[in-house]
Amino acid sequence: MIKIENGIFETKWALTHLDNVNHISWEHHEGVLWNVKLHIESKHIVQRMDKKNLDELKNKWAEWKTSGPISERPALSMDEMFKENNKWSVDLTKVDFLSYKQNYEDYTYFVKLHIGSKDVRVFLDTKEELKELKQKWKQIKGESNGINE
């Protein structure tokens, strides 16, 4: 699954805003597939895709990068903080991208919130919690770029 909507790039296991992507690289894998890297700071998201999806990604990324200045960010509210067990919080506006995977033994989710060269690691119990976090991040990143869904 690959989806690009309102500047948000989403795969089965990762999510980022196109503003965070410094550059894109790709190399042929086999047959009709390409290994594509979205470079973010010193990290990257790797995704295998066909030529059609690669071309769509390249076009949307180039279009996004040349579409003009990013709007000013309003003051941070508590709704924009991701809280885990009331012990700590993360400013979601600072999160460059999310990566996640499911533990197939107990069906929980291991999530990394990538912030620059560091990450915050979180365990979520349900798919609904993961979906809620992804939606909140998308909403915040969309608002920080002048997009209202």
C-alpha positions in Angstrom: 0.0 0.0 0.0 1.4 3.4 -1.0 -0.7 6.6 -0.6 0.2 10.2 -1.2 -2.5 12.7 -0.1 -2.2 16.3 1.0 1.6 16.1 1.2 1.6 13.0 3.4 3.4 9.9 2.1 2.1 6.6 3.7 3.2 3.1 3.2 2.1 -0.1 5.1 4.7 0.5 7.8 5.8 4.2 7.7 4.3 7.7 7.4 6.0 11.1 6.6 5.2 14.5 5.3 6.8 15.4 2.0 8.3 18.5 3.6 10.5 16.3 5.7 12.0 14.5 2.6 15.4 16.0 1.6 15.8 13.9 -1.5 14.7 10.7 -3.1 16.9 7.9 -4.5 16.0 4.7 -6.2 17.6 1.6 -7.7 16.2 -1.2 -9.8 15.3 -4.2 -7.7 14.1 -6.9 -10.1 11.5 -7.2 -12.7 9.2 -4.2 -12.5 10.1 -3.2 -8.9 12.4 -0.4 -7.6 13.9 0.1 -4.1 13.0 3.7 -3.3 14.6 5.7 -0.4 13.0 8.8 1.0 15.9 10.6 2.8 15.0 12.4 6.0 18.0 14.0 7.9 20.4 11.1 8.5 17.6 8.4 8.2 15.5 7.2 5.4 12.3 5.3 4.6 12.7 2.4 2.2 9.8 1.3 0.1 9.7 -1.2 -2.8 7.4 0.1 -5.6 6.7 -0.2 -9.3 7.6 2.4 -11.9 4.2 4.0 -11.9 4.2 4.6 -8.2 7.8 5.8 -8.3 7.0 8.3 -11.0 3.9 9.5 -9.1 6.1 9.9 -6.0 8.8 11.9 -7.9 6.2 14.1 -9.5 4.2 14.8 -6.3 7.4 15.4 -4.3 8.8 17.9 -6.9 5.4 19.6 -7.1 5.2 19.8 -3.3 8.7 21.2 -3.0 8.1 24.0 -5.5 4.6 24.9 -4.4 5.7 27.9 -2.3 6.5 28.8 1.3 5.1 26.9 4.3 2.6 28.9 6.3 3.5 29.9 9.8 2.8 27.5 12.6 0.2 28.5 15.2 1.0 28.2 18.9 1.2 24.6 20.1 -1.7 23.3 22.1 -2.0 20.2 24.4 -4.0 18.5 21.7 -0.8 18.4 19.6 1.1 16.4 22.2 1.2 12.6 22.0 1.1 11.3 25.6 2.2 7.8 26.7 1.0 6.6 30.1 1.0 10.3 31.5 4.8 9.9 32.0 6.0 11.9 29.0 4.8 13.7 25.9 6.1 14.4 22.4 5.5 17.5 20.3 4.0 15.9 17.2 4.9 19.0 15.1 8.6 18.0 15.6 8.1 14.4 14.4 9.6 13.9 10.9 8.1 10.5 10.3 6.6 7.5 12.0 7.6 3.9 11.4 5.8 0.9 12.9 5.5 -2.8 12.9 3.1 -5.4 14.4 4.2 -8.0 16.9 2.4 -11.1 15.5 2.7 -12.9 18.8 0.5 -10.6 20.8 -0.7 -8.3 18.0 0.6 -5.1 19.7 2.4 -2.4 17.7 5.9 -1.1 18.1 6.1 2.5 16.9 9.1 4.9 16.4 8.5 8.6 16.3 11.5 9.9 14.4 12.7 13.4 15.4 15.9 14.4 13.6 18.6 11.8 14.3 16.7 10.5 17.4 13.5 8.5 17.9 11.0 7.9 20.6 9.9 4.3 20.9 6.3 3.5 21.8 4.3 0.3 22.3 0.6 0.5 21.4 -1.9 -2.2 22.3 -4.3 -2.0 19.5 -4.6 -1.1 15.8 -7.1 1.6 16.8 -4.4 3.3 18.9 -2.0 3.2 16.0 -4.7 4.6 13.7 -5.5 7.4 16.2 -1.8 8.4 16.4 -1.4 8.3 12.6 -4.5 10.5 12.1 -3.4 13.0 14.8 0.1 13.2 13.2 -1.5 13.7 9.7 -3.8 16.4 11.0 -1.0 18.3 12.7 1.4 18.1 9.8 -1.4 19.1 7.5 -2.2 22.2 9.6 1.4 23.1 10.0 1.6 23.3 6.2 -1.6 25.3 5.6 -3.7 22.2 4.7 -7.1 21.7 6.1 -8.5 18.2 5.5 
